[in-house]
Amino acid sequence: MYKLIKIKSIISLLLLSYPLITLSQQKQAISSEIQELLDKENINSHDELLLAKKIMSLSVNDLEKTQAHLKLGFAYMKFQEYALSINHLKSADSLAILTNNFEDRFAAQFVLSMEYRDIGLKNEADKSLDLALEFSKKVNQPYTNFMVNQAFALKFEKNRNYKAAIPYRKLISTYLDNVYEDDKSKSNKIRLASSYNTLAFDLFKDNQLNKATYYLNQSSTLNDNINEDEHYLIELYYMNLGIFYVLKNNYKNGRFWFDKAMSLAKHRKNKLFIDKITEERLFYNIDDKLNQKYTLKNYINFNNNKQRELEKISEQNIQKKQNKITETSNYLQFSIIILVTFIICFIVFVYFFERRKIVIKSRFEEVISTLEKEINNREKTNFRSTKNTLLIPKNKEIELVKKLEEFEQTDLFISKNFSLSSLTSILETNTKYTSALLQNHRNKNFNEYINSLKINYIVKKIYTNPEYVNYKIDYLAEHSGFSSHSRFTQIFKKEMNMSPSEFINNMIKKNKS
């Protein structure tokens, strides 16, 4: 008989938790090393993704690869990379068919139904939910019934029908309450507190303030003596407190708890939570016009990301249909044309690719050499122009250059709000002299100068911190103070004569050598 090892809650597309199941396999071999990694809990989304990739790299048989694909699917979901997530979950389902494992098929189809629903593919969502229900009957275990209740609750919550979702949330809380009565472990305590949180949220949205407050207090009692870092749904509890105070017209405390929830969600890099907190913050209209405009911009970005992921999935589906059509065409004639075209394109590609590799490698070595000399203090990276167009005393000019060099050793420039006035304040001069100083001693205007510092900053980070090569370009762009991925890439190419990806790939090769 299959035995449930654990249910680890993660965040659903509407802020409500659904479980990731890790199961022992009947007469199957999952290595102790992989099982230990599967049992490991990671609240930080980035850490969870790295863990999933490690499991995949260690997997050697279908059962292990199934678990790896499930883990990767759940991890990419937290980053709202739905196309990648769905591909991994489908791969997990395909492998589970080979091993006749209904538990894993249930888990894969369960989460697929949630993801499809969140990006608006309702037909696909209903098909996956039907399959999940079919597999739950074959497994016939209490935890699958628990997850089915989760699925229906999430379906109604996605449609904003909180009244219909509440009965399912109550069944979930009752189930977890019974589990907690039998085993008062910290993990079961957190799960029960989280179920009260989701139930309180639905009650708030259904305008049942007294009942919502009751379950919020129940959750608060369970949350006592639990470290914030151990609680994977504490952000929802904080947001519920924010909603509670807003409904009591205490906007000051409401904003405090919304801010606290958002701060923790950003720290954990959980885009699903950030999205939901942003949505509710807009709904309750707790900010002034300026902050509300900023919040609305973020919310639009989240929705644009969902649209982009939907387009990726649609493109994948279109490609599959085109492939089927191609297979029915005149295969021999078509293959010859494609083969000839491919050979020509390949030769051209290889030629330019190899040339590009040589250029990039040369530029990369030049950048690394400069970095090493800078780090070892063998070469000054700052310089002074021989001309002097500043209408200030020479000793004052020397003082300003020294302050400029001291500023360049900080990371103040990565702030997105850093301006010419900010630099002027640091130099304790005026904007006219600051601009002239940069032109005379750095041969750049303010924007060019700051962008150059930001790029040099992130290049040095990648060079001195090996883990940075695993970070997404979006993260590197944000970390170095750029407003967008595209802007970061544009400036990086201008400064380094190569793209961020090309630099990172060369850095990976260097680290391995």
C-alpha positions as CSV (number, residue, x, y, z in Angstrom):
1,M,0.0,0.0,0.0
2,Y,1.2,3.5,-0.8
3,K,2.2,5.5,2.2
4,L,2.0,9.3,2.4
5,I,5.3,10.7,3.6
6,K,4.3,14.4,3.9
7,I,2.1,17.2,2.5
8,K,4.1,20.4,2.1
9,S,1.9,23.4,1.4
10,I,2.9,25.9,-1.2
11,I,1.1,28.9,-2.6
12,S,-1.7,28.6,-5.2
13,L,-2.5,31.1,-7.9
14,L,-5.0,32.9,-5.7
15,L,-2.9,33.0,-2.5
16,L,-4.6,29.9,-1.1
17,S,-2.4,26.9,-0.4
18,Y,-2.5,23.6,-2.1
19,P,-0.1,20.7,-1.3
20,L,2.9,19.3,-3.0
21,I,2.9,15.5,-2.4
22,T,6.1,13.5,-2.0
23,L,5.3,9.8,-1.9
24,S,7.3,6.7,-1.2
25,Q,7.0,4.3,-4.2
26,Q,5.8,0.7,-4.2
27,K,8.7,-1.6,-4.9
28,Q,10.5,1.2,-6.6
29,A,13.9,2.7,-6.0
30,I,14.4,6.4,-5.0
31,S,17.9,6.9,-3.7
32,S,18.3,8.0,-0.1
33,E,20.0,11.2,-1.3
34,I,17.1,12.2,-3.5
35,Q,14.6,11.3,-0.8
36,E,16.4,13.5,1.7
37,L,16.2,16.4,-0.8
38,L,12.5,15.8,-1.5
39,D,11.9,15.9,2.3
40,K,13.7,19.2,2.6
41,E,11.4,22.3,2.9
42,N,12.4,25.6,1.3
43,I,10.3,28.7,1.8
44,N,12.5,30.8,-0.4
45,S,11.4,30.3,-4.0
46,H,14.9,30.6,-5.5
47,D,16.3,28.0,-3.1
48,E,13.4,25.7,-4.0
49,L,14.2,26.0,-7.7
50,L,17.9,25.3,-7.1
51,L,16.9,22.2,-5.0
52,A,14.6,21.0,-7.8
53,K,17.4,21.3,-10.4
54,K,19.7,19.4,-8.1
55,I,17.2,16.6,-7.8
56,M,16.9,16.4,-11.6
57,S,20.6,16.3,-12.0
58,L,20.8,13.3,-9.6
59,S,17.8,11.4,-11.0
60,V,18.6,8.2,-12.9
61,N,15.3,6.3,-13.2
62,D,11.7,7.2,-14.2
63,L,10.5,7.5,-10.6
64,E,13.2,9.9,-9.6
65,K,12.7,11.9,-12.7
66,T,9.0,12.1,-12.0
67,Q,9.6,13.6,-8.6
68,A,12.1,16.0,-10.1
69,H,9.7,17.2,-12.8
70,L,7.0,17.7,-10.2
71,K,9.4,19.7,-8.0
72,L,10.5,21.8,-11.0
73,G,6.9,22.4,-12.0
74,F,5.9,23.7,-8.5
75,A,9.1,25.8,-8.3
76,Y,8.6,27.5,-11.7
77,M,5.0,28.1,-10.8
78,K,6.1,30.3,-7.9
79,F,8.0,32.5,-10.3
80,Q,4.9,32.6,-12.6
81,E,6.8,30.9,-15.4
82,Y,3.8,28.9,-16.3
83,A,5.0,27.6,-19.7
84,L,8.0,26.0,-18.1
85,S,6.0,24.8,-15.1
86,I,3.3,23.2,-17.3
87,N,6.0,21.4,-19.4
88,H,7.5,19.9,-16.3
89,L,4.2,18.8,-14.9
90,K,3.2,17.2,-18.2
91,S,6.6,15.4,-18.2
92,A,5.9,14.2,-14.7
93,D,2.5,12.9,-15.8
94,S,3.9,11.1,-18.8
95,L,6.6,9.4,-16.6
96,A,3.9,8.5,-14.0
97,I,2.0,6.7,-16.8
98,L,5.0,4.5,-17.4
99,T,5.3,3.6,-13.7
100,N,1.5,3.3,-13.3
101,N,1.7,5.8,-10.4
102,F,-1.7,7.4,-9.8
103,E,-0.5,9.5,-6.8
104,D,2.0,11.4,-9.0
105,R,-0.6,11.6,-11.9
106,F,-3.0,13.1,-9.4
107,A,-0.5,15.6,-8.1
108,A,0.5,16.7,-11.6
109,Q,-3.1,17.1,-12.9
110,F,-4.2,18.8,-9.7
111,V,-1.6,21.6,-10.1
112,L,-2.1,21.8,-13.9
113,S,-5.8,22.5,-13.3
114,M,-4.8,25.4,-11.0
115,E,-2.3,26.9,-13.4
116,Y,-4.5,26.6,-16.5
117,R,-7.3,28.3,-14.6
118,D,-5.1,31.2,-13.5
119,I,-4.0,32.0,-17.1
120,G,-7.6,31.7,-18.4
121,L,-7.5,28.3,-20.1
122,K,-10.7,27.1,-18.5
123,N,-11.3,24.1,-20.8
124,E,-7.8,22.7,-20.1
125,A,-8.3,23.5,-16.4
126,D,-11.6,21.5,-16.2
127,K,-10.0,18.6,-18.1
128,S,-7.1,18.4,-15.7
129,L,-9.4,18.6,-12.7
130,D,-11.5,15.8,-14.1
131,L,-8.4,13.7,-14.4
132,A,-7.3,14.6,-10.9
133,L,-10.7,13.5,-9.6
134,E,-10.5,10.2,-11.5
135,F,-7.0,9.5,-10.1
136,S,-8.1,10.5,-6.5
137,K,-10.7,7.7,-6.6
138,K,-8.1,5.2,-7.7
139,V,-5.8,6.2,-4.9
140,N,-8.7,6.4,-2.4
141,Q,-6.8,8.0,0.5
142,P,-7.9,10.8,2.9
143,Y,-5.3,13.2,1.7
144,T,-6.6,13.0,-2.0
145,N,-10.1,13.9,-0.7
146,F,-8.5,16.8,1.2
147,M,-6.8,18.0,-2.0
148,V,-10.0,17.7,-4.1
149,N,-11.7,20.0,-1.6
150,Q,-8.7,22.4,-2.2
151,A,-9.3,22.1,-6.0
152,F,-13.0,23.1,-5.8
153,A,-12.2,25.9,-3.3
154,L,-9.6,27.3,-5.6
155,K,-11.9,27.0,-8.6
156,F,-14.6,29.1,-6.9
157,E,-12.0,31.6,-5.5
158,K,-10.6,32.1,-9.0
159,N,-14.1,33.1,-10.1
160,R,-14.5,35.4,-7.0
161,N,-17.3,33.2,-5.8
162,Y,-16.1,33.2,-2.2
163,K,-19.4,32.1,-0.7
164,A,-19.3,28.8,-2.7
165,A,-15.6,28.3,-1.7
166,I,-16.2,28.7,2.1
167,P,-17.8,25.2,2.7
168,Y,-14.8,23.5,1.0
169,R,-12.4,25.6,3.2
170,K,-14.3,24.5,6.3
171,L,-14.0,20.9,5.3
172,I,-10.2,21.4,4.8
173,S,-9.9,23.0,8.2
174,T,-11.9,20.2,9.8
175,Y,-9.6,17.6,8.2
176,L,-6.4,19.4,9.3
177,D,-7.9,19.9,12.8
178,N,-8.3,16.2,13.1
179,V,-4.8,15.6,11.8
180,Y,-3.5,18.1,14.4
181,E,-5.4,16.4,17.2
182,D,-3.6,13.1,16.3
183,D,-0.2,14.7,15.8
184,K,0.6,18.1,17.3
185,S,3.8,18.6,15.4
186,K,4.9,22.0,14.3
187,S,4.3,21.3,10.7
188,N,0.7,20.2,11.3
189,K,0.2,23.3,13.5
190,I,1.4,25.5,10.6
191,R,-0.9,23.8,8.2
192,L,-3.9,24.2,10.5
193,A,-3.1,27.9,11.0
194,S,-2.8,28.3,7.3
195,S,-6.2,26.7,6.6
196,Y,-7.7,29.1,9.2
197,N,-6.0,32.0,7.3
198,T,-7.5,31.0,3.9
199,L,-10.9,30.4,5.4
200,A,-10.7,33.9,7.1
201,F,-9.7,35.4,3.8
202,D,-12.8,34.0,2.0
203,L,-15.0,35.1,4.9
204,F,-13.6,38.6,4.7
205,K,-14.3,38.7,0.9
206,D,-17.8,37.4,1.6
207,N,-18.4,40.3,4.1
208,Q,-18.7,37.9,7.0
209,L,-16.5,40.1,9.3
210,N,-17.3,38.4,12.6
211,K,-16.6,34.9,11.4
212,A,-13.5,36.0,9.6
213,T,-12.2,37.6,12.8
214,Y,-12.9,34.4,14.7
215,Y,-10.8,32.3,12.4
216,L,-8.1,34.9,12.2
217,N,-7.9,34.8,16.0
218,Q,-7.7,31.0,15.8
219,S,-4.8,31.3,13.4
220,S,-3.1,33.9,15.6
221,T,-3.2,31.5,18.6
222,L,-1.6,28.7,16.5
223,N,1.0,31.1,15.1
224,D,2.3,31.8,18.6
225,N,5.9,30.6,19.2
226,I,6.3,29.8,15.5
227,N,9.3,31.5,13.8
228,E,8.3,33.6,10.8
229,D,11.0,31.8,8.7
230,E,9.3,28.4,9.3
231,H,5.8,29.6,8.3
232,Y,5.2,29.3,4.5
233,L,1.8,31.1,4.7
234,I,2.5,33.8,7.2
235,E,2.2,36.5,4.5
236,L,-1.5,35.6,4.2
237,Y,-1.9,36.0,7.9
238,Y,-0.3,39.5,7.7
239,M,-2.5,40.5,4.8
240,N,-5.6,39.3,6.6
241,L,-4.6,41.5,9.5
242,G,-4.3,44.4,7.0
243,I,-7.8,43.6,5.6
244,F,-9.2,43.4,9.2
245,Y,-7.9,46.9,10.1
246,V,-9.0,48.4,6.8
247,L,-12.5,47.1,7.3
248,K,-12.4,48.7,10.8
249,N,-11.3,52.0,9.0
250,N,-7.9,51.9,10.7
251,Y,-5.9,52.5,7.5
252,K,-2.7,53.2,9.3
253,N,-2.5,49.7,10.8
254,G,-3.9,48.3,7.6
255,R,-1.1,49.7,5.5
256,F,1.4,48.5,8.1
257,W,0.3,44.8,7.8
258,F,0.0,45.0,4.0
259,D,3.5,46.4,3.9
260,K,4.8,43.6,6.2
261,A,3.1,41.0,4.0
262,M,4.6,42.4,0.9
263,S,8.1,42.8,2.4
264,L,8.2,39.1,3.4
265,A,6.8,38.0,0.0
266,K,9.5,39.9,-1.8
267,H,12.2,38.5,0.5
268,R,11.0,35.0,-0.3
269,K,10.8,35.8,-4.0
270,N,7.3,34.4,-4.3
271,K,5.7,36.2,-7.2
272,L,2.4,34.5,-6.6
273,F,2.1,36.1,-3.2
274,I,3.4,39.5,-4.5
275,D,0.7,39.4,-7.2
276,K,-2.1,38.6,-4.7
277,I,-1.1,41.1,-2.1
278,T,-0.9,43.8,-4.8
279,E,-4.3,42.9,-6.0
280,E,-5.9,43.1,-2.6
281,R,-4.1,46.4,-1.8
282,L,-5.6,47.9,-4.9
283,F,-9.0,46.5,-4.1
284,Y,-9.1,48.0,-0.6
285,N,-7.8,51.4,-1.9
286,I,-5.5,52.0,1.1
287,D,-2.8,54.2,-0.5
288,D,-2.5,57.8,-1.6
289,K,-2.7,58.5,-5.4
290,L,1.1,58.3,-5.9
291,N,1.5,54.9,-4.2
292,Q,-1.6,53.6,-5.7
293,K,-0.3,54.5,-9.2
294,Y,2.9,52.6,-8.4
295,T,0.9,49.6,-7.1
296,L,-1.3,49.6,-10.1
297,K,1.8,49.6,-12.4
298,N,3.1,46.5,-10.6
299,Y,-0.2,44.8,-10.9
300,I,-0.4,45.5,-14.6
301,N,3.1,44.0,-15.0
302,F,2.0,40.8,-13.2
303,N,-0.9,40.5,-15.6
304,N,1.2,41.2,-18.6
305,N,3.5,38.4,-17.5
306,K,0.6,36.0,-17.3
307,Q,-0.4,37.1,-20.8
308,R,3.1,36.4,-22.1
309,E,3.1,33.0,-20.5
310,L,-0.3,32.3,-22.1
311,E,1.2,33.3,-25.5
312,K,4.1,30.9,-25.0
313,I,1.7,28.1,-24.2
314,S,-0.4,29.0,-27.3
315,E,2.7,29.0,-29.4
316,Q,3.7,25.6,-28.1
317,N,0.2,24.2,-29.0
318,I,0.3,25.8,-32.4
319,Q,3.7,24.3,-33.0
320,K,2.4,20.8,-32.1
321,K,-0.5,21.1,-34.6
322,Q,1.9,22.3,-37.3
323,N,4.1,19.4,-36.7
324,K,1.2,17.0,-37.1
325,I,0.3,18.6,-40.4
326,T,3.9,18.4,-41.6
327,E,4.0,14.7,-40.9
328,T,1.1,14.1,-43.3
329,S,2.8,16.0,-46.2
330,N,5.1,14.7,-48.8
331,Y,7.8,13.6,-46.3
332,L,10.6,12.8,-48.7
333,Q,10.4,16.0,-50.8
334,F,10.0,18.2,-47.8
335,S,12.8,16.5,-45.9
336,I,15.2,17.0,-48.8
337,I,14.4,20.7,-49.0
338,I,14.7,21.1,-45.2
339,L,17.9,19.1,-45.2
340,V,19.6,21.3,-47.8
341,T,18.3,24.5,-46.2
342,F,19.5,23.3,-42.8
343,I,23.0,22.4,-44.1
344,I,23.4,25.9,-45.7
345,C,22.0,27.6,-42.6
346,F,24.1,25.5,-40.3
347,I,27.3,26.3,-42.2
348,V,26.5,30.0,-42.1
349,F,25.5,29.8,-38.5
350,V,28.6,27.9,-37.5
351,Y,30.8,30.4,-39.3
352,F,29.3,33.4,-37.7
353,F,28.8,31.7,-34.4
354,E,32.5,30.7,-34.2
355,R,33.6,34.1,-35.1
356,R,31.3,35.6,-32.5
357,K,32.6,33.2,-29.9
358,I,36.2,34.3,-30.6
359,V,35.2,38.0,-30.3
360,I,33.2,37.4,-27.1
361,K,36.0,35.2,-25.6
362,S,38.5,37.9,-26.3
363,R,36.4,40.6,-24.8
364,F,35.5,38.4,-21.8
365,E,39.2,37.8,-21.1
366,E,39.8,41.5,-21.4
367,V,37.1,42.3,-18.9
368,I,38.3,39.6,-16.5
369,S,41.8,40.8,-16.7
370,T,40.7,44.3,-15.9
371,L,38.7,43.0,-12.9
372,E,41.6,41.0,-11.6
373,K,44.0,43.9,-11.8
374,E,41.4,46.1,-10.1
375,I,40.8,43.6,-7.3
376,N,44.6,43.1,-6.8
377,N,45.2,46.9,-6.9
378,R,47.6,46.4,-9.8
379,E,45.9,49.0,-11.9
380,K,43.9,52.1,-11.2
381,T,40.6,52.1,-12.8
382,N,40.0,55.8,-12.1
383,F,41.8,58.5,-14.0
384,R,42.0,62.2,-14.3
385,S,41.8,64.2,-17.5
386,T,44.8,66.4,-18.3
387,K,42.5,69.2,-19.3
388,N,40.9,71.5,-16.8
389,T,37.7,73.2,-17.9
390,L,36.3,73.7,-14.4
391,L,36.2,77.2,-13.3
392,I,37.2,76.3,-9.7
393,P,40.4,76.3,-7.9
394,K,42.7,73.3,-8.6
395,N,42.7,72.2,-4.9
396,K,38.9,72.2,-4.9
397,E,38.8,70.1,-8.1
398,I,41.2,67.6,-6.6
399,E,38.9,67.4,-3.5
400,L,35.8,66.7,-5.7
401,V,37.6,64.0,-7.7
402,K,38.6,62.3,-4.5
403,K,35.0,62.4,-3.3
404,L,33.9,61.0,-6.6
405,E,36.4,58.1,-6.3
406,E,35.2,57.4,-2.8
407,F,31.6,57.4,-4.0
408,E,32.5,54.8,-6.7
409,Q,33.6,52.4,-4.0
410,T,30.0,52.4,-2.6
411,D,26.9,50.8,-4.1
412,L,24.7,53.9,-3.6
413,F,24.3,54.3,-7.4
414,I,22.2,51.1,-7.8
415,S,19.3,52.8,-6.2
416,K,16.5,53.3,-8.8
417,N,15.9,56.8,-7.4
418,F,19.5,57.9,-7.6
419,S,19.7,61.2,-9.5
420,L,22.1,64.0,-10.5
421,S,20.9,65.8,-7.4
422,S,21.8,62.8,-5.2
423,L,25.3,62.7,-6.5
424,T,25.7,66.5,-6.2
425,S,24.6,66.2,-2.5
426,I,27.2,63.5,-1.9
427,L,29.9,65.6,-3.5
428,E,28.7,68.7,-1.6
429,T,28.8,70.9,-4.6
430,N,26.3,72.0,-7.2
431,T,24.8,70.3,-10.3
432,K,26.8,72.5,-12.7
433,Y,30.1,71.5,-11.3
434,T,29.0,67.8,-10.9
435,S,28.1,67.6,-14.6
436,A,31.3,69.3,-15.6
437,L,33.4,67.1,-13.3
438,L,31.9,63.9,-14.8
439,Q,32.5,65.2,-18.4
440,N,36.1,66.3,-17.6
441,H,37.2,63.3,-15.5
442,R,35.0,60.5,-16.8
443,N,34.2,61.7,-20.3
444,K,30.5,60.9,-19.7
445,N,27.3,62.6,-18.8
446,F,25.5,61.7,-15.6
447,N,23.3,58.9,-17.1
448,E,26.2,57.3,-19.0
449,Y,28.3,57.5,-15.9
450,I,25.8,55.9,-13.5
451,N,24.9,53.2,-16.0
452,S,28.6,52.3,-16.4
453,L,28.9,52.0,-12.6
454,K,25.9,49.8,-12.4
455,I,27.2,47.4,-15.1
456,N,30.7,47.3,-13.6
457,Y,29.0,46.6,-10.2
458,I,27.0,43.6,-11.4
459,V,30.0,42.3,-13.5
460,K,32.1,42.3,-10.4
461,K,29.4,40.6,-8.4
462,I,29.1,37.8,-11.0
463,Y,32.9,37.4,-11.0
464,T,33.4,37.4,-7.2
465,N,30.2,35.4,-6.3
466,P,29.9,32.2,-8.3
467,E,26.2,31.7,-7.3
468,Y,25.3,34.8,-9.4
469,V,25.7,32.9,-12.6
470,N,22.5,30.9,-11.6
471,Y,20.4,34.0,-11.2
472,K,17.9,35.1,-13.8
473,I,18.7,38.2,-16.0
474,D,15.6,39.9,-14.6
475,Y,17.0,39.5,-11.1
476,L,20.5,40.8,-12.1
477,A,18.8,43.8,-13.8
478,E,16.8,44.6,-10.7
479,H,19.7,44.0,-8.3
480,S,21.9,46.5,-10.2
481,G,19.2,49.1,-10.2
482,F,17.8,49.0,-13.8
483,S,14.2,49.5,-14.4
484,S,13.8,46.6,-16.9
485,H,15.4,43.5,-18.4
486,S,15.6,45.2,-21.8
487,R,17.3,48.3,-20.5
488,F,19.8,46.3,-18.5
489,T,20.6,44.2,-21.6
490,Q,21.0,47.2,-23.8
491,I,23.4,49.0,-21.5
492,F,25.3,45.8,-20.7
493,K,26.0,45.2,-24.4
494,K,27.0,48.9,-24.9
495,E,29.5,48.7,-21.9
496,M,30.8,45.2,-22.4
497,N,30.4,44.5,-26.1
498,M,28.5,41.3,-25.2
499,S,25.2,40.4,-23.8
500,P,24.7,39.4,-20.1
501,S,24.0,35.8,-21.2
502,E,27.2,35.6,-23.1
503,F,29.2,37.0,-20.2
504,I,27.5,34.6,-17.8
505,N,28.1,31.6,-20.1
506,N,31.8,32.5,-20.3
507,M,31.9,32.9,-16.6
508,I,30.5,29.4,-16.1
509,K,33.1,27.9,-18.3
510,K,35.8,29.8,-16.5
511,N,34.5,28.6,-13.1
512,K,34.6,25.0,-14.3
513,S,38.1,25.2,-15.6
